[in-house]
């Protein structure tokens, strides 16, 4: 059990609080990590911490996660980011994919933007050369988007040039006088809008009436809860996908190896995982009722939650590998993860059986992770490295 706690703690710490590339020189003080402006790396960069600042030049893709993330350097590749507050003020040559509580884009983007969060703002002065897909609470597009935009949110504000078709599903849509849509503007709200003087739509202005969410929720509480549950599952999917991609980049052998254990030793994985899933909470309760066992109980509970979270990721990767193997393409682990996560989220949201499928999938992943860690431990022990 001590090994389980320690390995889980080290894994999550390395992913979220202490990652930086060995080839890039960074300034690290506690949970603060910085990639300085005078630094340059000619490969993909991985950085995570409580506070992350990337000011240098990255000639590759950037993968980052943290409570506060600031990107004000030059990224000659894609950006994949997750965090509490994410601010992008620099230059990104390709695409941005980001999930956060608050997302602020104030720089230039050479590709597309995909964003999900509580508040997403494309600041005046920014520039997106591609299209934008965003989902969140408050969405504000105040900078030009060269191509189209698909937006889902509670409050959506348009305030600049959008070079293609725009599709909006929102509780409230507010076009400003500076709005200029070069294509069609199709919006789904509970009321029609009037374009303010100065705002233009070159194509068709298409309105589709939808009942306000408040009315639906009040008249049908179950439907409101179902919608909230679906959004929660969607956020879990996005976060799991981001963390899974980080694991594949940082620990490719361990990650793919753990997924392979599910296929190679399915019953051992399920049995061990089932034991961990049901026995650990009992152990936590027994430890908690003793004064001296409270710290260990909390640590064990922390490790337990991490095991459940990572277990579902490894199971999704295994499902993706099976799918690609079935169609004769098993070369890309990242593609397998994307397909597996999408497939897994569909399975666990099925009525009646979704909860059972989620439990079984978690057990497989948790057990496989424990087996793979123990196998690695035995190899290192044989080499006398531990």
C-alpha positions, -999 to +999 in steps of 0.1 A: +000+000+000+029+023+007+042+017-028+008+025-043+006+059-024+042+069-032+040+060-069+007+078-074+019+109-057+051+110-077+032+105-109+007+133-104+034+156-090+056+151-121+026+157-144+012+188-128+038+204-106+073+196-117+076+191-155+100+209-177+120+197-206+155+185-199+167+203-230+152+237-221+167+258-193+140+270-170+138+290-138+120+270-111+113+282-076+088+261-057+058+257-079+068+286-102+083+276-135+096+300-162+110+295-197+129+327-200+127+351-230+163+346-240+159+309-242+151+288-273+143+251-278+141+232-311+117+205-300+084+201-282+083+218-247+064+204-217+059+226-187+035+224-157+034+239-123+012+261-101+024+292-121+039+288-155+054+315-177+067+308-212+085+338-227+111+322-249+110+307-284+097+271-289+104+256-323+079+228-318+046+222-299+040+235-264+022+214-238+015+232-206-008+230-175-011+250-143-032+272-121-019+303-138-004+300-173+011+329-193+024+324-228+040+356-242+068+340-262+070+327-298+056+292-304+064+278-338+039+250-335+007+241-317-003+250-281-021+225-259-029+241-225-051+235-195-054+255-163-072+280-141-063+312-159-046+310-192-033+341-210-017+339-244-001+372-255+026+359-277+027+345-312+015+309-321+022+298-356-003+269-357-033+259-336-044+266-301-063+240-280-070+252-245-092+244-215-094+267-185-115+286-160-106+318-178-089+320-213-075+352-226-060+353-261-043+386-269-016+375-294-015+363-330-026+328-340-015+313-373-041+285-372-073+276-355-085+282-319-104+255-300-113+267-265-135+256-236-138+274-203-158+296-180-149+329-197-131+331-231-120+364-245-103+372-278-089+406-269-090+435-293-055+436-309-053+398-312-056+380-346-067+345-356-057+334-391-080+304-390-113+296-375-125+295-339-146+269-320-154+278-284-177+267-256-181+283-222-200+307-200-190+341-214-175+344-249-162+376-263-148+379-298-133+414-300-105+406-325-106+396-362-110+359-371-101+352-407-124+322-411-156+311-395-166+307-358-188+282-339-197+294-305-217+279-276-221+299-244-244+317-220-234+352-231-217+357-265-204+390-277-193+397-313-172+428-319-149+425-349-144+410-384-152+373-389-143+361-424-166+332-427-199+318-414-208+322-378-229+298-358-239+308-323-260+289-297-264+311-266-287+325-240-278+360-250-261+372-282-248+407-283-233+420-316-214+453-312-213+481-338-178+469-349-192+435-358-186+425-395-195+389-405-184+381-441-206+350-443-239+339-427-248+345-391-269+317-377-279+320-341-300+299-317-315+319-288-348+326-272-352+360-289-343+378-321-316+404-322-313+437-340-280+446-355-267+479-341-258+507-365-225+499-381-227+462-377-230+442-410-237+406-421-227+399-457-247+367-459-279+356-444-290+364-408-307+332-397-326+330-364-337+298-348-358+300-316-349+279-286-366+279-252-346+297-225-326+273-203-342+287-171-376+277-183-366+242-193-348+236-161-377+249-140-403+229-159-382+198-161-355+196-134-344+162-146-336+176-180-316+204-164-296+180-143-290+158-174-277+188-193-254+197-164-242+161-161-234+160-199-214+193-196-195+178-167-187+147-186-176+168-216-152+187-194-139+155-179-133+142-214-113+173-224-092+173-192-086+135-195-075+139-231-051+167-222-036+147-193-034+116-215-015+134-242+009+147-216+014+112-203+021+099-238+046+126-244+064+124-210+061+087-202+053+070-235+067+035-225+048+034-192+016+048-207+014+024-237+027-004-215-001+000-190-027-001-217-011-032-231-014-049-197-052-046-200-051-067-232-024-091-220-037-097-185-073-086-184-086-107-155-056-099-133-060-062-141-098-063-134-094-083-102-066-062-087-084-030-098-116-042-082-098-048-049-082-014-049-114+004-058-134-012-030-108-019-003-089+015-002-120+035+010-125+010+038-088+013+048-091+051+047-121+050+071-103+027+095-072+050+095-093+081+098-109+070+131-074+069+147-057+102+155-023+092+142-038+076+111-055+108+098-025+121+078-019+087+062-057+084+055-057+117+037-026+108+017-041+075+008-074+091-003-055+115-025-036+087-041-069+068-045-086+096-064-055+099-087-056+062-094-093+064-104-086+093-127-056+078-144-072+044-146-099+057-169-073+073-192-054+040-196-087+022-203-096+047-229-062+043-245-067+005-246-101+010-263-085+033-289-057+008-296-083-019-301-102+003-325-072+012-346-060-025-346-094-035-359-092-010-389-056-019-395-039+012-383-022+009-349+007+033-354-004+064-335-009+062-298-022+098-297-048+090-323-057+059-302-062+081-271-084+106-289-106+078-304-106+059-271-116+089-250-145+097-273-156+061-273-153+058-236-173+089-228-201+076-250-201+043-232-202+057-197-230+081-205-253+053-217-285+052-197-288+023-171-254+008-180-232+038-180-223+037-143-215+000-145-193+005-176-175+033-159-168+012-128-156-018-149-134+004-170-119+021-140-111-012-124-093-024-155-072+007-157-064+009-120-053-028-119-032-025-151-014+005-137-006-013-104+006-043-123+028-023-147+043-003-118+052-035-099+067-049-131+089-019-135+098-020-098+110-056-102+131-047-132+147-019-114+152-041-083+169-067-104+193-040-118+198-029-082+187+006-091+162+008-063 
